Structure formats: structure tokens, C-alpha cells
Amino acid sequence: MKKTISLILTIFALCIFAGCESGGTEVLPTSETETQGGASAAPVPDSGSGGTDAKALVVYFSWSGNTKAVAEAIQSQTGSELFEIVPQTPYSDDYNTLLDDAQEEQSTDARPAISGTIENLEQYDVIFVGYPNWWGDMPMILYTFFDSYDLSGKTIAPFCTSGGSGLSGTVNTIKALEPNATVTDGLHIGSSAASNPDGAVSSWLSEIGLAETGG
């Protein structure tokens, strides 16, 4: 009986992960948007217009491009600077290999090394943090990020992409990792809206009171 339950849970988790990154892309639909309670890697300034009340940075990890698209939408709408989390050892482009590697990292509580660092973190008041949902959690390289930087006193705004598994408790995880930061409700965008996330991003920024942040 235990073996049967374990097999069912494994198949269910596999389906969630597959929906997250199917076809080698992190695709996203507006109908599945949900709001819930990473060279030198100097941040890249945005040239667009944005608010000026707070200095903001968008930090993101994206394997296939979906999370990157959402990160760039946030950057464009807020005038924030941008920092991509890039692993020192790149993940495989092969989906099945990635699936195995991500599960192995979770099971060993790994901390994959990040290439580059954020310069002058103290100048930022708001940190947007984006990631795909892998196996019901943030990719382990996000744990490396939170282990590497003290975000005390800052506002953290999480955003996540997946095929339908939502934020999966990752907002509460971030609150536990950064207890002295203010963590907003998170944004989840589900499969097929990544190519056009602007409306969902705009609504979320207004809801969490960060539409006027800027670089």
C-alpha cells in the first residue's frame, strides 16, 4: 500500500514539474494568473519610465525564458534594475536531464553556485524575486541566493511561473529565510501567458503597492 501511494505521489509531482517547463519553455496564460499570501553581474539599469520613490531591483532565475519574460515586464513597468541568477554550472538544455537534476538537488538540499554577485545591494529598498516552480518549490539556486544576501529591512516581492502548481508555499518559505524583511503577496502566472504578462504584472504591482517603485 505504501509503495502504491508513493508511486502515485511521484507521478503527480512529475506531472506538475512537466507542466512547469514542458516543451523546453516556461510558458504562461493570463487566465491562470494568481496572487498569493540572476558576468560581473552588476544589475542592468532600465531605460524606461518608472516611479522614483524607492530604488528597486528585479532578481530572477529562468531556465527556459518564461520567468525572464515576467521579470522584464516588471522591470519595464517599475523602472527597476535587473539581475539574472546564472548558475556557475549551467543546467542541461535537455528537459528530462533537468528533471532528474532538479530532483537530486532538492533531495540533497544542494546550494548550486551563482555566477556573479549583486553590487551595492544596500542601495535597493525593494527586491522583486522571480523563479519557476520546480517540484513544488523554488529551484535550489534560489536558496543559494537567499543564503548569500541579507535582505533585512527590504521589501521582497516574489513572482513565480509554472504550469498550474501555483506558488506552492514559496512565499512562506521566503518569509522564513528572510524574517527581517517585508514579504508581499506573490504573483503566480500559469502556463501560456509569459509572452504577454503585462496586464497581470500591472494588477499585481498595484495590489501590493509597488507600482511606483523605480530605478
N, C-alpha and C positions, 0 to 999 in steps of 0.2 A: 504493500500500500504506500509506504514512504517513498519507494522508488518511483511509483506511478505519479505521485504528487510532485516529486522533484522534477520528473521529466516534463510534466505539464507546465510547471513554472519556468523551466528553461526554455521551452518552446515559446511561451508567452513573452519572455524577455527578449528572445531573438526577434520576434515579430515587431516589438516596439523599436528595437535598435534599427532593424531593417527599414521601418517606416521613416526613421530619422534621417537616414543617409542613402536611401535607395537610389540606384542608378548612378552612383558616384556624385550625386549632388544633394545639398541640403535644400530641398525645395519647400516653399511655404504658401496656404490660401487665406485670404482675409477673413473668410467665414470661420476659420478656426483660430482667430486671434483671441488671446486670453490674458487678462491681467490678474495677478495673484500676489494675497498677503503672505598680441601680442606682441644684424646690421648696425651701426650703433642704432640702437633703437630709440633714437630721440623721437618724441611724438611729432607727428606731422600736423602743422597748423592748417586750419580750414580757411579758405578764401571767401566763403560765403558770408551772408549776414547772419547774425545771431545776437542774443542778448549779451549784456556785459556785466550783469550783477555778480556772477560767480565764474571763476575760471574752471573749466570742465575738461575732462579727458575721457575719451572712449577707448576702453581696453577690450580686445576681443581675441578669441581663438576660433578659427574656422577651418575645417578640413576640406570642405567641398565648395564653399563660396556663399552659402546661404546666410550664415551669421555675419560674414563680411558685408553683404548687401544691406542688412539691417543696421550694422554699425555705421556704414557710410550714410545711411538715411538720417540717423541720429546726429552724426557729425554735421551734415548739411543743414539740418533744422535748428541746431543749437549753436553752431559756430565753434564747437569743441575741437580740440586736437585729437589725434588718432594714434593709437599704439597697438600693433598686432603682436600677439603672443606667438612666437615662432619657435618650435622645438629645435634644440641643437641636433637631435637625431630625427630627421623627418619621418612622419608616418608613411606607411605604404600607400600607394595610389590604388592598390587592389582592395576592394571592399571586404572580401572575405578575410584577407590577412589583417586588415584594420579591425574587424570584428573580434578576431582572436586576440590581437594585441591589446585592445581596449579592455577586454575582459580580464586578461592577465594583469594589466596594470591595476585594475580595481582589486583583484584578489590578493595582490601583494602590497597594496597601499603605496604604490610607486609614486615618485616625485620626478617626472621627466624634466630634464634641464631645459631652461629657456635661453634662447639666443638673444643677447642684448638686454639692456636694462632701461628703466624709465629714468630720465634725467630730471632733477628738480621736482620730485613728486610733491614737495611741500607747497608748491605754488598752486596746486589744484584743490578746489573745495568740493567738487563733485566728480565722482568716478563712475562712469557707466561701464558695466562689466558684462560681456556677451560670450555665449558658448552654446554649442549643440548639446542636446540631452543624449548621453551615451549610457545605456544600461541603467536608466532611471537616476542618473547622477550627472554632475559636471565631469568632463574629462579630467583625468588626474593632473594634467598640466595646469589646470586652474588652481588646484591645491598648492602646487609649486608657487604660483603667483601670490596667493594669499599668505603662504609661509614666508615669502620674500619681502613683503611690504607691510608696514604698519599703517593702516588706514584710519587710525583713531582720529575722531573729530571730523571726519569727512562724511559726505553723503554718498552712499553706494546705491546705484540704480541697476539692478540685474535685468538682463534680457536673454531669452533662450529661444532656440529653434529646434523643432522636432517634427516627426510625422504625426503627432497626436497625443504623445505621452505627457505633454504639459511641462510645468516647471519641476514636478516630482519632488517637492520639498527642498529644492536647492536654495530658495530664499532663506529658509530657516537655517540651512547649513551655513550660508554666508553670514547670517547673524551670529551664529556660534563661533565662526572663525574670526570675526571682527566685532567683538562685543562692545567696543567703544566707538563704533561708527553708527550712523543713522542709515538704516537699510530701507529703501522704499519698497512698495509693491513691485513685483516683477512683471515683465512683458513676455508672453509666450506667443510666437507666431507659428502656426502649424503648416504643414506641407503644401506648397504651391503659391504662397504669397510673397516669397522672398524677392521676386522680380519687381514687386510693386508694394513695398511695405510702408509707404509714406503716410497713408491715412491712419493706419494702426499706430504708427510711431507718434504722429501728431496728437492723437487722442490720449495716448498713454502719457506723453510729456505734460499735457495739460492736467491730467488726473493727478499726477504726482507733484505738480507744482514746479516743474523744471523746464518749462517751455522757454523761459527767458535766460537760461544759462548760456555761457558763451566762452570763447577762447580769448 
